[in-house]
Amino acid sequence: MNEFRDRVVLVGVGGATCSGKTTLAKHLRSILPNSVIIHQDDFAPPEELIPIHPVHNVADWDSPQGAIDWPRVRAFLKSVKENGVIPPDHRSHDHLNEQKDIPITDSAYQELRTRFQEVEDEQRKKGIRIIWGLVDGFLLYWDKEVIDQLDIRFFLRVPHDILKQRRHERHGYHTAVQFNPEGSLWRDPPMYWEHIVYPAYIEAHEYIFENGDVENGQLTESVSGLVAIEPVKEGAEMSVDDIVRSSCGVLWNFAHALNT
């Protein structure tokens, strides 16, 4: 039997709520051999531990300090990186949320799938088996220890008005967590986007952009190697195929740079 040395590659797919993170992560999972998705949302604290906003007196599911159980995320990613598998007791609640199908073309899928199967075959000849961990999260670049565990870092930047429209079109979010897998359906109360969601997005990400301008600012060097993807930038709009191809190009270059 051939012995392979596992090389776990953690790929961060970050951005605001409704920016297309999970859609991109799922397309990459379908293309990349030996790939899994890790949803940051699965690491929300139990509902009763979610902080209450001090001004607006509603549950704050977006606060970078309290919306995620950071010690658990750090330990989980460390375990995946060391062992190459998702811990058997992990349960995701992503399947409970509304699933909107935004496909890529079959020709793009087949081309990219073939390309990465060739990468897989090449690496196995070197004795390496790549395991891709696709980490999808709306607060992915808040915690330094989490950032440091990511080998590749994508950030989807989408304009405010489009994010707001997409959020309002959603029917809600399931708040199930490891300790309460059935959970309950959370629906945004009035003005939740304006008072909670978008201000928290700015708080968590303004350091990434010059002058704190999350809409139009250039990337700073605060997050090393961060790759910005702007699907609806005026004059440079990207199709879903474009987004997936662009991301795959970065992954392909990374895989070919691996050595034994």
C-alpha positions as CSV (number, residue, x, y, z in Angstrom):
1,M,0.0,0.0,0.0
2,N,1.3,3.5,-0.9
3,E,1.9,5.8,2.0
4,F,1.1,9.4,1.5
5,R,1.9,12.4,3.7
6,D,-1.2,14.4,4.2
7,R,-1.0,18.2,3.6
8,V,-4.0,20.0,4.9
9,V,-4.6,23.3,3.2
10,L,-7.1,25.6,5.0
11,V,-8.7,28.1,2.6
12,G,-10.5,31.1,4.1
13,V,-13.6,32.3,2.3
14,G,-14.6,35.4,4.1
15,G,-16.9,38.4,3.6
16,A,-20.1,40.0,4.8
17,T,-23.3,38.1,5.3
18,C,-24.9,37.5,1.9
19,S,-21.7,38.1,0.0
20,G,-21.7,34.7,-1.7
21,K,-19.2,33.0,0.6
22,T,-21.0,29.7,1.1
23,T,-21.9,29.5,-2.6
24,L,-18.3,29.9,-3.5
25,A,-17.2,27.4,-0.9
26,K,-19.7,24.8,-2.1
27,H,-18.5,25.2,-5.7
28,L,-14.9,24.7,-4.6
29,R,-15.9,21.6,-2.6
30,S,-17.5,20.1,-5.7
31,I,-14.3,20.7,-7.7
32,L,-11.5,19.9,-5.3
33,P,-10.7,16.3,-4.5
34,N,-10.5,15.5,-0.8
35,S,-12.3,18.7,0.3
36,V,-14.6,19.6,3.1
37,I,-16.4,22.8,4.2
38,I,-16.1,24.2,7.7
39,H,-18.9,26.8,8.4
40,Q,-17.9,29.4,11.0
41,D,-21.6,29.8,11.7
42,D,-21.6,26.3,13.4
43,F,-19.4,27.8,16.1
44,A,-22.0,30.4,17.4
45,P,-22.5,30.1,21.1
46,P,-25.8,28.8,22.4
47,E,-28.6,31.3,21.9
48,E,-28.9,32.1,25.6
49,L,-25.2,33.2,25.5
50,I,-25.5,35.6,22.6
51,P,-24.9,39.1,23.8
52,I,-27.7,41.7,23.9
53,H,-26.9,44.9,22.2
54,P,-26.5,47.6,24.8
55,V,-28.3,50.3,22.8
56,H,-30.9,48.4,20.7
57,N,-31.7,45.7,23.3
58,V,-31.8,42.8,20.8
59,A,-29.7,39.7,20.5
60,D,-26.5,40.6,18.6
61,W,-25.6,37.7,16.4
62,D,-23.0,39.8,14.5
63,S,-20.8,41.3,17.2
64,P,-17.2,40.1,16.4
65,Q,-16.5,39.7,20.1
66,G,-19.5,37.6,21.0
67,A,-21.1,36.0,17.9
68,I,-18.5,33.2,17.6
69,D,-17.0,30.9,20.2
70,W,-13.4,31.8,19.2
71,P,-11.6,29.2,21.5
72,R,-13.6,26.4,19.9
73,V,-12.9,27.6,16.4
74,R,-9.2,27.8,17.1
75,A,-9.1,24.3,18.6
76,F,-11.2,22.9,15.8
77,L,-9.0,24.3,13.0
78,K,-5.9,23.1,14.8
79,S,-7.4,19.6,15.0
80,V,-8.3,19.5,11.3
81,K,-4.9,20.8,10.3
82,E,-3.1,18.1,12.5
83,N,-5.4,15.2,11.7
84,G,-6.8,15.9,8.3
85,V,-10.4,15.0,9.2
86,I,-13.4,16.7,10.7
87,P,-13.9,15.6,14.3
88,P,-16.6,12.9,14.4
89,D,-18.7,14.7,16.9
90,H,-19.0,17.8,14.8
91,R,-22.5,18.7,13.5
92,S,-23.2,21.4,11.0
93,H,-26.6,23.2,10.7
94,D,-26.0,24.7,7.3
95,H,-28.4,22.2,5.7
96,L,-31.2,23.8,7.8
97,N,-30.8,27.2,6.1
98,E,-32.3,28.2,2.8
99,Q,-30.3,26.8,0.0
100,K,-30.2,28.9,-3.2
101,D,-28.8,27.2,-6.2
102,I,-26.4,29.5,-8.1
103,P,-24.7,27.1,-10.6
104,I,-21.6,27.4,-12.7
105,T,-21.7,26.1,-16.2
106,D,-21.0,22.4,-16.8
107,S,-18.1,23.2,-19.0
108,A,-16.4,25.2,-16.3
109,Y,-17.1,22.6,-13.7
110,Q,-15.7,19.8,-15.9
111,E,-12.6,21.7,-16.9
112,L,-11.7,22.7,-13.3
113,R,-12.5,19.3,-11.9
114,T,-10.2,17.7,-14.4
115,R,-7.5,20.2,-13.7
116,F,-7.5,19.6,-10.0
117,Q,-7.6,15.8,-10.5
118,E,-4.4,16.3,-12.4
119,V,-3.0,18.3,-9.5
120,E,-4.0,15.5,-7.2
121,D,-2.3,12.9,-9.3
122,E,0.9,15.0,-9.6
123,Q,1.1,15.5,-5.8
124,R,0.5,11.8,-5.1
125,K,3.5,11.0,-7.2
126,K,5.5,13.1,-4.8
127,G,3.9,11.2,-1.9
128,I,1.6,14.0,-0.9
129,R,-2.2,13.9,-0.5
130,I,-3.7,17.4,-0.4
131,I,-6.8,17.8,1.9
132,W,-8.6,21.0,1.3
133,G,-10.5,22.6,4.2
134,L,-12.7,25.4,3.0
135,V,-13.4,27.7,5.9
136,D,-16.5,29.9,5.3
137,G,-17.2,32.7,7.7
138,F,-18.6,36.3,8.0
139,L,-16.0,37.0,10.8
140,L,-13.2,35.0,9.4
141,Y,-10.6,37.8,9.6
142,W,-11.3,39.1,13.1
143,D,-9.3,36.7,15.2
144,K,-5.5,36.6,14.6
145,E,-5.1,33.0,15.7
146,V,-7.7,31.9,13.2
147,I,-6.2,34.0,10.4
148,D,-2.8,32.5,11.1
149,Q,-4.1,29.0,10.6
150,L,-5.4,29.8,7.1
151,D,-3.1,29.0,4.2
152,I,-5.1,30.9,1.6
153,R,-7.3,33.9,2.3
154,F,-10.2,35.1,0.1
155,F,-12.4,38.0,0.8
156,L,-15.6,38.6,-1.1
157,R,-16.4,42.3,-1.2
158,V,-20.0,43.2,-2.3
159,P,-21.5,46.7,-2.1
160,H,-23.7,47.7,0.9
161,D,-27.0,48.1,-1.1
162,I,-26.7,44.6,-2.7
163,L,-25.9,43.0,0.7
164,K,-28.8,44.7,2.3
165,Q,-31.2,43.6,-0.5
166,R,-30.0,40.0,-0.3
167,R,-30.3,39.9,3.5
168,H,-33.9,41.3,3.4
169,E,-34.8,38.6,0.8
170,R,-33.7,35.8,3.1
171,H,-36.4,34.1,5.2
172,G,-34.2,33.8,8.3
173,Y,-31.3,31.8,9.8
174,H,-31.3,28.7,11.8
175,T,-29.5,29.2,15.1
176,A,-28.7,25.5,15.7
177,V,-25.4,24.9,17.4
178,Q,-23.5,21.8,18.6
179,F,-25.4,21.8,21.9
180,N,-28.8,22.3,20.3
181,P,-28.9,20.8,16.8
182,E,-32.6,21.5,16.2
183,G,-32.3,25.2,17.2
184,S,-34.8,27.8,16.1
185,L,-35.3,30.1,13.1
186,W,-34.0,33.6,13.6
187,R,-35.7,36.4,11.7
188,D,-34.2,39.9,11.7
189,P,-36.3,42.4,13.7
190,P,-37.0,45.8,12.2
191,M,-33.8,47.9,11.5
192,Y,-31.6,44.9,12.4
193,W,-29.4,45.4,9.3
194,E,-29.0,49.1,9.9
195,H,-28.4,48.9,13.7
196,I,-26.6,45.6,14.1
197,V,-25.5,43.7,11.0
198,Y,-23.7,46.4,8.9
199,P,-22.1,48.3,11.8
200,A,-20.7,45.0,13.1
201,Y,-19.4,44.2,9.6
202,I,-17.6,47.6,9.5
203,E,-16.2,47.1,13.0
204,A,-14.8,43.7,12.1
205,H,-13.3,44.6,8.7
206,E,-12.4,48.3,8.6
207,Y,-8.8,47.5,9.5
208,I,-8.4,45.5,6.3
209,F,-9.0,48.6,4.1
210,E,-7.3,51.9,3.8
211,N,-9.0,54.7,5.8
212,G,-11.4,52.0,7.1
213,D,-13.4,52.2,3.8
214,V,-15.0,48.8,3.5
215,E,-16.8,49.8,0.3
216,N,-14.0,51.3,-1.8
217,G,-10.7,51.3,0.1
218,Q,-7.7,49.5,-1.1
219,L,-6.5,46.5,0.9
220,T,-3.9,47.2,3.6
221,E,-1.3,44.6,4.5
222,S,-3.1,43.8,7.8
223,V,-4.0,40.4,6.6
224,S,-1.1,38.9,4.8
225,G,-1.9,37.4,1.4
226,L,-5.6,38.4,1.4
227,V,-7.1,38.1,-2.1
228,A,-10.1,40.4,-2.6
229,I,-12.8,39.2,-5.0
230,E,-15.3,41.9,-6.1
231,P,-18.1,40.2,-8.1
232,V,-20.2,43.3,-8.7
233,K,-17.6,46.0,-9.0
234,E,-18.8,48.6,-11.5
235,G,-17.2,48.0,-14.9
236,A,-15.6,44.7,-13.9
237,E,-18.6,42.5,-13.0
238,M,-17.9,38.8,-12.6
239,S,-20.0,35.8,-13.5
240,V,-20.2,32.9,-11.1
241,D,-17.8,31.1,-13.5
242,D,-15.4,34.0,-13.3
243,I,-15.5,34.0,-9.5
244,V,-14.8,30.2,-9.3
245,R,-12.1,30.3,-12.0
246,S,-10.4,33.2,-10.2
247,S,-10.4,31.4,-6.9
248,C,-9.2,28.1,-8.5
249,G,-6.3,29.9,-10.1
250,V,-5.0,30.9,-6.7
251,L,-5.5,27.4,-5.4
252,W,-3.8,25.8,-8.4
253,N,-0.8,28.0,-8.0
254,F,-0.6,27.2,-4.3
255,A,-0.8,23.4,-4.9
256,H,1.9,23.6,-7.5
257,A,4.2,25.4,-5.2
258,L,4.1,22.6,-2.6
259,N,7.2,20.5,-2.3
260,T,7.9,17.2,-0.7
